[in-house]
Amino acid sequence: MSIFITGATGYLGSYVVTGLLRNHRDRLALLVRAQHPLQARERLWRSLQLHMDFAEFRAHVDERVDLYLGDITDSQLGLNNTAYARLIEQTQSIIHIAASLNRKSAKACFNVNLRGSLEVLKLAQKAQAAHGLRRFSDVSTVAVSGHRNSEVVYEDSAIDWSRSDYDPYARTKKFAEHMLHELLPDVSKLVFRPSIVLGDSRIAATTQFDMVRAFVMLARLPVLPFNPDWHLDIVPADYVGKAIVELHQRPEVEHSIYHLSSGTRSLRYREIVRSLKLHGKSMHHVFAPSLNGTFEKLISSASGTPASWGVSRAAALLKVFLPYLCFDTVFDNTRVVKALGEAPAPFDSYASRLLDFAVDHAMAYPYEDLPATSAPETHQVYA
């Protein structure tokens, strides 16, 4: 029997897969978008090399990983009848991580976050009917709480259907949670809601640069359109991955929803800026929250400038993320801190190293190619 995982080749997925391979003995069934076995293996190696060398990768994958070549937006996850039947038979639990984070595209979010989630839920229903499903864990987002301002949000009161959503991503993830509860009433369920996932508290490296790029741009601005006392709920990816793995694997859990966040210990803007200054990563800033509207217009204009100017990409990201940078809201993490016995590392304990890595590597991870001697184990691949 296996743990079926979607989104294994994504940023958070790599943390979850690594944690399961290193600390547990379950077999893993990973859905990977690929045309052939070698491409699937290349995509998985690209994802996991942030965490392990090739010798460890090969030992784990050859011994305990089954690759299913498919797509969650296709019927039967894009698998033929034989592969799909085998996946149903072998699936003991599910961790659904795959999602479109394209906050600007309603089409991408609806296709992946709704149609895709529905296909995964249909697989879960079939596994439950065939032999029982131990647990379904859904990786959602705190963004399901909708428009907020200067609040502490708790898990059970986060979703308010009368409240407006920030973007298609938040809207579709909120409804995906609703589908989970409606379609799997008799299955043990866990919903994980990460806040802003940024960097790793243990290592400087990252493969996810969107928010890092936005922070680098902000660090270089003399005027910041924020209140220095606003909180920014940032959580490191290693803490999020650990929480998902440990709680999914526990026989019993106290709650069905967990905010994976920094909670009321979230740093204020003045604390983040002070930390960056101490490490030589930031200039003197003037905080001017009254300029928020003006700033929004400026970054909207900057996002359309020529790429050669070097600001369009960061400006486009800031345009998307700005609402989440200004709502001064934190998401209570009492549940996960109690469950794990530890709180996440504060952003200022690793922010400087993260920014150094991002700038030194020009906002790109130095990926290694899959060694030519690595032939895929065909008996572990299903399509």
URPEMO-V623470 format. One record per backbone hydrogen bond with DSSP energy under -0.5 kcal/mol. NH is the residue of the N-H (numbers start at 1). CO is the residue of the C=O. Records with the same first field share a line. If there is no record, write none. Layout:
BEGIN
NH=CO, CO
END
This chain:
BEGIN
2=90
3=27
4=2, 93
5=29
6=95
10=7
14=10
15=11
16=12
17=13
18=14
19=15
20=16
21=17
22=18
23=19
24=20
27=1
28=64
29=3
30=28, 66
31=5
32=30, 68
34=32
40=36
41=37
42=38
43=39
44=40
45=41
46=42
47=43
48=44
49=45
50=47
51=48
52=48
57=53
58=54
59=55
60=56
61=57
62=58
63=59
64=60
65=61
66=28
67=380
68=30, 66
69=67, 382
70=32, 68
71=77
74=71
77=74
78=75
79=76
84=80
85=81
86=82
87=83
88=84
89=85
90=86
91=87
92=2, 90
93=2
94=135
95=4
96=137
97=6, 95
101=99
103=101
105=102
106=104
109=105
110=106
111=107
112=108
113=109
114=109, 110
115=110
116=111
117=112
118=114
119=115
120=116
121=117
122=118
123=119
124=120
125=121
126=122
127=123
128=124
129=125
130=126
131=127
132=127
134=92
135=92
136=188
137=94
138=136, 190
139=96
140=138, 192
142=194
144=141
145=142
146=143
147=164
150=327
153=151, 330
157=154
158=155
160=158
163=160
168=103
171=167
172=168
173=169
174=170
175=171
176=172
177=173
178=174
179=175
180=176
181=177
182=178
183=179
184=180
187=184
190=136
191=256
192=138, 190
193=258
194=140, 192
195=260
196=233
197=195
198=196, 235
200=203
209=207
213=209
214=210
215=211
216=212
217=213
218=214
219=215
220=216, 217
221=218
224=286
226=224
230=227
232=267
234=232
235=196
237=199
239=236
240=236
241=237
242=238
243=239
244=240
245=241
246=242
247=243
248=244
249=245
250=246
258=191
260=193, 258
261=259
263=331
265=262
266=263
267=232
269=230
270=228
271=268
272=268
273=269
274=270
275=271
276=272
277=273
278=274
279=275
280=277
281=276
282=276
283=219
286=222
287=285
288=224
291=288
292=289
295=291
296=292
297=293
298=294
299=295
300=296
301=297
302=298
303=299
304=301
305=302
309=306
310=307
315=311
316=312
317=313
318=314
319=315
320=316
321=317
322=318
324=321
325=321, 322
326=322, 323
327=323
330=151
332=153, 330
337=333
338=334
339=335
340=336
341=337
342=337
349=346
350=347
351=347
354=350
355=351
356=352
357=353
358=354
359=355
360=356
361=357
362=359
363=358
364=361
367=365
374=371
375=373
378=376
380=377
381=378
382=67
END
